[in-house]
Amino acid sequence: MIYLDNAATTKPSLAAFERAKEFVSEKYYNPSALYTEGYALQSELKKARSVLLSKVADENFFEFVFTSCGTESDNQAIFSFARRGNAVTTLGEHSAVSAAFHELKNRGVAEPRFAPLNPDGSVNVEKLLELIDEKTSFVSVMHVNNEIGAINDINTIAKLVKKKNPRVVFHSDGVQAYGKIPFKLGKEIDLYSVSAHKIGGLKGVGGLIKRKSLVLPPYIIGGGQESGRRSGTENVFGIKQFQYAFEEKFSSLKEDFARLTEYRELLWEGLDKTVYTRLSSVNGTPYILSVAAKGLRGEILLHMANDKGLIVGTGSACSSNAKNRYSQVILACGFDERTADGVLRLSFSPETTREEVLQATEILNEVGRDLSSRMK
């Protein structure tokens, strides 16, 4: 089976699992316990925080709070700081952000505002800035779009936002960027969400990177873990496996970036252009290639490809139960509904091979031509 739906989730790293399994079989203690064995796990958590943070941010100005997933991290950021006036985000956000922004209106705490996208899926920065005024309390801009792969220059955007309103808290959903593209968080970034299972970690572990000077109110209240910011006994095994998976990914991050860029272009060049249209920009992440078979149903093509041993996506897996038939992100890029209906998202991992890419191209061409001939 060829797996090209890595933007939805990745295969857990077995090497990281082997390194971390002692925290299940031997060091299984509660890290909040006062006895030596439990207390010793606090140093392991501290080490994990340092590794997961130091490669992407200055530890003198940022700290790492463990959560259960990227969605929780996004929600904690939004509901903690979008509490007055208006809050601004983009039409290209993951549902963890977009749905939370709509909930702000339902709760009557802040007016949600949505900035339009450019055709490549990046945010229209000029329009975003027009939505920000003296009453704006919170701004969230995704780092890498999970459906089309566009990369937003969040450091530059954050600077422009803070220049217009220095009191704004700036957040970015970094789930599709963290451990995949080279970057360092600038000092204007206040909050940054990450997730373990997108880079070979386990589901059920995530993190919220925060600027140290920002006071983060508790989101889950109880035992006072994570310095009172997120109660609940830490999943030490999952956290250490996350750390080891991140170390593994970061050791070859630049090499993987270059190789997967080549694979992405190889796949696109091999696709039948009478069937498929490219949606992703060449300047986007190498981990995602979105295409559309205009006039065909992407969902049908997904199942046809699945029957032939290829797993792909049609967009965000977290939106598969949404009421809207068409991706709101794809429509926001300016594509029509016939195009949006035929979207396939092909997403890679460092484990993806050249042979798999070539085989996937053949399968996609076969099912695309087959379905096209049936529709005539």
C-alpha positions as CSV (number, residue, x, y, z in Angstrom):
1,M,0.0,0.0,0.0
2,I,1.3,3.5,-1.0
3,Y,0.5,6.1,1.6
4,L,0.2,9.7,0.4
5,D,-2.0,11.2,3.1
6,N,0.7,12.3,5.5
7,A,-0.9,15.7,6.0
8,A,-3.7,13.9,7.9
9,T,-1.3,11.8,10.0
10,T,2.0,10.1,9.7
11,K,3.3,6.6,10.6
12,P,4.7,6.7,14.1
13,S,8.5,6.5,14.1
14,L,9.4,3.0,15.3
15,A,12.9,4.2,16.2
16,A,11.4,6.9,18.4
17,F,9.0,4.3,19.9
18,E,11.8,2.0,20.8
19,R,13.7,4.8,22.5
20,A,10.6,5.9,24.4
21,K,9.1,2.6,25.5
22,E,11.1,2.5,28.8
23,F,8.6,5.2,29.9
24,V,5.9,2.6,29.6
25,S,7.7,-0.6,30.8
26,E,9.9,0.9,33.5
27,K,9.6,4.6,34.1
28,Y,5.8,4.7,34.2
29,Y,5.5,6.8,37.3
30,N,3.4,9.9,37.8
31,P,5.7,12.9,37.1
32,S,3.8,14.9,39.8
33,A,4.6,12.3,42.5
34,L,7.1,13.4,45.2
35,Y,9.0,10.1,45.4
36,T,12.4,10.0,43.6
37,E,11.2,7.9,40.6
38,G,8.3,10.2,39.9
39,Y,10.2,13.4,40.5
40,A,13.0,12.2,38.1
41,L,10.5,12.3,35.2
42,Q,10.2,16.1,35.6
43,S,13.8,16.3,34.3
44,E,12.8,14.2,31.3
45,L,9.9,16.5,30.6
46,K,12.2,19.5,30.9
47,K,14.6,17.9,28.4
48,A,11.8,17.2,26.0
49,R,10.6,20.8,26.2
50,S,14.1,22.1,25.4
51,V,14.5,19.9,22.4
52,L,11.1,20.6,21.0
53,L,11.6,24.3,21.4
54,S,15.2,25.1,20.8
55,K,15.3,24.2,17.1
56,V,12.5,26.6,16.3
57,A,12.6,29.4,18.9
58,D,14.9,31.2,21.4
59,E,14.5,29.5,24.8
60,N,15.3,32.8,26.5
61,F,12.0,34.2,25.1
62,F,9.7,31.2,24.5
63,E,8.5,28.2,26.5
64,F,6.7,24.9,25.6
65,V,3.4,23.8,27.1
66,F,2.3,20.3,26.4
67,T,-1.3,19.7,25.3
68,S,-3.2,16.7,23.8
69,C,-3.2,17.9,20.2
70,G,-3.0,20.8,17.8
71,T,-6.7,21.4,18.1
72,E,-6.5,21.9,21.8
73,S,-3.5,24.2,21.4
74,D,-5.4,26.3,18.9
75,N,-8.5,26.4,21.1
76,Q,-6.5,27.4,24.2
77,A,-4.8,30.2,22.3
78,I,-8.1,31.5,20.9
79,F,-10.4,31.3,23.9
80,S,-7.7,32.6,26.2
81,F,-7.0,35.8,24.3
82,A,-9.8,36.6,21.9
83,R,-12.0,38.0,24.7
84,R,-12.9,41.5,23.6
85,G,-13.4,43.7,20.6
86,N,-12.7,41.7,17.4
87,A,-10.4,38.9,16.4
88,V,-9.0,38.4,13.0
89,T,-8.0,35.3,11.1
90,T,-8.0,34.0,7.5
91,L,-10.3,32.0,5.3
92,G,-7.6,29.4,4.9
93,E,-7.5,28.1,8.5
94,H,-7.9,24.6,9.8
95,S,-11.3,24.0,11.3
96,A,-9.7,24.0,14.8
97,V,-9.2,27.8,14.2
98,S,-12.1,28.7,11.9
99,A,-14.8,26.8,14.0
100,A,-13.4,28.3,17.2
101,F,-13.6,31.8,15.6
102,H,-17.3,31.2,14.8
103,E,-17.8,30.1,18.4
104,L,-16.5,33.5,19.6
105,K,-19.5,35.1,17.9
106,N,-21.9,32.5,19.4
107,R,-20.5,33.2,22.9
108,G,-20.7,37.0,22.3
109,V,-17.1,37.6,23.4
110,A,-15.5,38.9,20.2
111,E,-16.4,39.7,16.6
112,P,-14.7,37.3,14.2
113,R,-13.2,38.7,11.1
114,F,-11.9,36.7,8.1
115,A,-9.2,37.9,5.7
116,P,-9.4,36.6,2.1
117,L,-6.8,34.4,0.4
118,N,-4.6,34.8,-2.6
119,P,-5.0,32.3,-5.5
120,D,-2.1,30.2,-4.1
121,G,-3.8,29.9,-0.7
122,S,-1.7,32.3,1.2
123,V,-3.4,35.1,3.1
124,N,-3.9,38.5,1.4
125,V,-1.8,40.5,3.9
126,E,-3.1,43.9,2.7
127,K,-6.7,42.8,3.4
128,L,-5.7,41.2,6.7
129,L,-4.2,44.5,7.9
130,E,-7.3,46.4,6.8
131,L,-9.4,44.3,9.3
132,I,-7.2,45.2,12.2
133,D,-8.1,48.2,14.3
134,E,-7.7,49.6,17.8
135,K,-10.3,47.1,19.1
136,T,-8.6,44.0,17.7
137,S,-7.4,41.7,20.5
138,F,-6.2,38.6,18.7
139,V,-4.9,37.6,15.2
140,S,-4.3,34.1,14.0
141,V,-2.6,33.2,10.7
142,M,-1.8,29.7,9.7
143,H,1.9,29.0,8.9
144,V,1.4,26.3,6.3
145,N,-2.0,25.7,4.8
146,N,-3.1,22.1,5.4
147,E,-5.1,21.7,2.2
148,I,-3.2,23.5,-0.5
149,G,0.3,23.8,1.1
150,A,0.7,27.6,0.9
151,I,3.3,29.1,3.2
152,N,2.6,32.3,5.0
153,D,5.6,34.4,6.2
154,I,4.3,34.6,9.7
155,N,7.2,36.6,11.1
156,T,6.8,39.4,8.7
157,I,3.0,39.3,9.0
158,A,3.3,39.4,12.8
159,K,5.6,42.5,12.6
160,L,3.1,44.3,10.4
161,V,0.2,43.4,12.7
162,K,2.0,44.6,15.8
163,K,3.0,47.8,14.0
164,K,-0.7,48.6,13.4
165,N,-1.8,47.5,16.9
166,P,1.0,46.6,19.4
167,R,-1.6,45.2,21.9
168,V,-2.7,42.3,19.6
169,V,-1.8,38.8,20.6
170,F,-0.5,37.0,17.5
171,H,-1.0,33.2,17.1
172,S,-0.1,30.8,14.3
173,D,-1.2,27.2,13.7
174,G,2.1,25.6,12.9
175,V,1.0,22.0,12.7
176,Q,1.9,21.5,9.0
177,A,5.2,23.5,9.3
178,Y,6.7,22.2,12.6
179,G,9.5,19.6,11.9
180,K,9.0,20.0,8.1
181,I,10.2,23.4,6.9
182,P,13.2,25.5,8.2
183,F,12.1,28.5,10.3
184,K,12.7,30.3,13.6
185,L,9.9,32.1,15.5
186,G,10.4,35.9,15.6
187,K,9.9,37.9,18.8
188,E,6.5,39.2,17.5
189,I,5.0,35.7,17.6
190,D,3.1,35.2,20.8
191,L,1.7,31.7,20.4
192,Y,2.4,28.8,18.1
193,S,0.5,25.4,17.9
194,V,2.2,22.1,17.1
195,S,1.2,18.4,16.9
196,A,3.2,15.2,17.4
197,H,1.4,12.9,14.9
198,K,2.2,15.0,11.9
199,I,5.9,14.2,12.2
200,G,6.1,10.6,13.3
201,G,4.9,11.1,16.9
202,L,1.8,9.6,18.5
203,K,-1.7,10.9,18.4
204,G,-2.8,12.5,21.7
205,V,0.3,14.7,22.1
206,G,0.7,18.3,21.1
207,G,2.1,21.6,22.3
208,L,1.6,25.3,22.5
209,I,4.7,27.4,22.2
210,K,4.2,30.7,24.0
211,R,6.2,33.9,24.6
212,K,7.4,33.8,28.2
213,S,6.2,37.3,29.0
214,L,2.6,36.4,27.9
215,V,0.4,35.3,30.8
216,L,-1.5,32.2,29.6
217,P,-4.6,31.5,31.7
218,P,-5.4,27.8,32.5
219,Y,-7.5,26.1,29.9
220,I,-8.0,22.8,31.8
221,I,-8.3,23.2,35.5
222,G,-7.4,20.6,38.1
223,G,-4.1,19.2,39.3
224,G,-2.0,22.2,38.2
225,Q,0.3,20.5,35.7
226,E,2.2,22.4,33.1
227,S,2.7,25.2,35.7
228,G,-1.0,25.5,36.1
229,R,-1.7,26.2,32.4
230,R,-3.0,22.8,31.4
231,S,-4.0,20.4,34.2
232,G,-3.9,16.6,33.6
233,T,-1.2,14.0,34.2
234,E,1.4,14.4,31.4
235,N,1.7,11.5,28.9
236,V,5.5,11.0,29.5
237,F,5.8,8.2,27.0
238,G,4.0,10.1,24.2
239,I,6.0,13.3,25.0
240,K,9.4,11.5,24.9
241,Q,8.4,9.7,21.7
242,F,7.5,13.1,20.3
243,Q,10.9,14.4,21.3
244,Y,12.7,11.6,19.7
245,A,10.6,11.7,16.5
246,F,11.3,15.5,16.3
247,E,15.1,14.9,16.7
248,E,14.9,12.4,13.9
249,K,13.0,14.7,11.6
250,F,15.1,17.7,12.3
251,S,18.4,15.9,11.7
252,S,17.5,15.7,8.0
253,L,15.0,18.5,7.7
254,K,16.8,20.5,4.9
255,E,17.7,17.4,3.0
256,D,14.1,16.1,3.2
257,F,12.8,19.5,2.1
258,A,14.9,19.4,-1.1
259,R,14.2,15.8,-1.9
260,L,10.4,16.0,-1.4
261,T,10.3,19.2,-3.5
262,E,11.8,17.0,-6.3
263,Y,9.2,14.3,-5.6
264,R,6.4,16.7,-5.6
265,E,7.4,18.1,-9.0
266,L,8.0,14.6,-10.3
267,L,4.5,13.5,-9.4
268,W,3.0,16.7,-11.0
269,E,5.0,16.3,-14.2
270,G,3.8,12.7,-14.6
271,L,0.1,13.5,-14.1
272,D,-2.2,13.6,-17.1
273,K,-2.9,17.3,-17.7
274,T,-6.1,16.5,-19.6
275,V,-7.5,15.2,-16.3
276,Y,-5.7,17.1,-13.5
277,T,-5.2,20.7,-12.7
278,R,-2.6,21.9,-10.2
279,L,-3.8,23.9,-7.3
280,S,-0.6,24.1,-5.1
281,S,2.0,26.7,-5.8
282,V,5.6,25.7,-6.6
283,N,6.5,28.0,-3.7
284,G,4.4,26.0,-1.2
285,T,5.5,23.3,1.2
286,P,7.1,20.2,-0.5
287,Y,5.0,18.0,1.7
288,I,1.7,18.8,0.0
289,L,0.5,18.7,-3.7
290,S,-3.1,19.5,-4.2
291,V,-4.6,18.8,-7.7
292,A,-8.2,18.8,-9.0
293,A,-9.9,16.6,-11.6
294,K,-12.4,19.2,-12.8
295,G,-15.8,17.8,-13.4
296,L,-15.0,14.6,-11.5
297,R,-15.7,13.7,-7.9
298,G,-12.5,13.6,-5.8
299,E,-14.1,11.3,-3.3
300,I,-14.8,8.7,-6.1
301,L,-11.2,9.0,-7.3
302,L,-10.0,8.5,-3.7
303,H,-11.9,5.2,-3.4
304,M,-10.8,4.0,-6.9
305,A,-7.2,4.8,-6.0
306,N,-7.6,3.0,-2.7
307,D,-8.8,-0.1,-4.5
308,K,-5.5,-0.1,-6.4
309,G,-3.3,0.3,-3.4
310,L,-2.9,4.1,-3.1
311,I,-4.1,6.1,-0.1
312,V,-4.6,9.8,-0.8
313,G,-6.8,12.6,0.7
314,T,-9.4,15.0,-0.6
315,G,-8.5,17.8,1.9
316,S,-8.5,18.2,5.6
317,A,-9.3,14.9,7.3
318,C,-10.7,16.9,10.3
319,S,-13.3,18.4,8.0
320,S,-14.5,15.1,6.5
321,N,-17.7,15.3,8.6
322,A,-18.5,18.9,7.7
323,K,-21.9,19.8,6.3
324,N,-20.4,21.7,3.3
325,R,-19.6,19.5,0.3
326,Y,-17.0,21.8,-1.0
327,S,-13.8,22.9,0.8
328,Q,-14.2,26.5,1.9
329,V,-10.4,26.9,1.6
330,I,-10.4,25.9,-2.1
331,L,-13.3,28.2,-2.8
332,A,-11.6,31.0,-1.0
333,C,-8.6,30.6,-3.4
334,G,-11.0,31.5,-6.2
335,F,-11.7,28.1,-7.6
336,D,-15.2,27.2,-8.7
337,E,-17.3,24.4,-7.2
338,R,-16.6,22.0,-10.1
339,T,-12.9,22.3,-9.4
340,A,-13.4,22.0,-5.6
341,D,-15.4,18.8,-6.1
342,G,-12.5,17.1,-7.8
343,V,-9.7,17.9,-5.3
344,L,-7.2,15.3,-4.3
345,R,-4.5,16.1,-1.7
346,L,-1.3,14.2,-2.1
347,S,1.0,14.6,0.9
348,F,4.4,13.2,1.5
349,S,6.7,12.2,4.4
350,P,10.5,11.8,4.6
351,E,9.8,8.0,4.3
352,T,8.1,8.5,0.8
353,T,10.2,6.9,-1.9
354,R,10.8,7.8,-5.6
355,E,9.3,4.5,-6.6
356,E,6.1,5.1,-4.6
357,V,5.8,8.5,-6.3
358,L,6.1,6.9,-9.8
359,Q,3.6,4.2,-8.9
360,A,1.2,6.7,-7.5
361,T,1.4,8.7,-10.7
362,E,0.4,5.7,-12.7
363,I,-2.5,4.8,-10.5
364,L,-3.8,8.4,-10.5
365,N,-3.6,8.6,-14.2
366,E,-5.4,5.3,-14.6
367,V,-8.3,6.1,-12.3
368,G,-8.6,9.6,-13.6
369,R,-8.8,8.5,-17.2
370,D,-11.2,5.6,-16.3
371,L,-13.6,7.9,-14.5
372,S,-13.4,10.6,-17.2
373,S,-14.3,8.0,-19.9
374,R,-17.4,6.9,-17.8
375,M,-18.6,10.5,-17.5
376,K,-18.6,11.1,-21.3
